[in-house]
């Protein structure tokens, strides 16, 4: 065979081999990218509601909530939350020129003091005061408390809100240990990057029932614990449910009802050390 012909054939075969190698490398690269993306999506899908809440609590203070004393003012009252392991004491104080009212809630129930004198309350009234005290403290420490034994959690979806991706975690309560409002339903929108609950909503049944949607703002950290204020919104359509609250929010279907603003926050993490 002529040398030129031989070289031509040889070079053609070599070029075809190089071309095939490049093509195979491209295919392998694409496969690796697809596998990496699939693995990333799989990891994301495998997160459970429990894992999401655990990460959310950790992002907002975690163990710092334990063995702590948290104090703040809300409207015209002063609130004190004392946590020592599983022991919890919640206090609300109203003080003006004529009266000093102090409500203290523990696992044993509620005690009311008027000008330092214990007031006898019937069970129904004591229960009303206890729920009122607990409600303010509950919202002030969120998401801490979402691992209480009576809490049931379920990941019900994901959504994009204001250019951020969120997990939607539904929270309900067992009747045993869930309090008088055990049949209320909550949804927490947990930021997939920060794991902070930027939005929350709930349906309630007392006083005729209804739906509320809260937007966190004015985030600040005090000694490692996250505190926020809330815009408290309600649906314009009174028949709307909690499950459509995010859609209503994004499409102007909610209206401002009030603002939940905490003032004069202090944290003592050394009280029991």
Buried (B, 14 or more C-beta within 10 A) or exposed (E): EEEEEEEEEEEEEEEEEEEEEEEEEEEEEEEEEEEEEEEEEEEEEEEEBBBBBBBBBEBBBBEBBBBBBBBBBBEEBBBBBBBEEEEBBBBBBEEEEEEBBBBBBBEEEBBBBEEEEEBEBEEEEBBBBBBBBBEBBBBBBBBBBBEEEEBEBEBEEBBEBEEBBBBBBBBBBEEEEBBEBEEBBBBBBBBBEBBBBBBBBBBBEEEEEBBBBBBBEEEEEBBBBBBBBBBBBBBEEEEBEBBBBBEBBEEEBBEEEEEBBBEEBEBBBEEBE
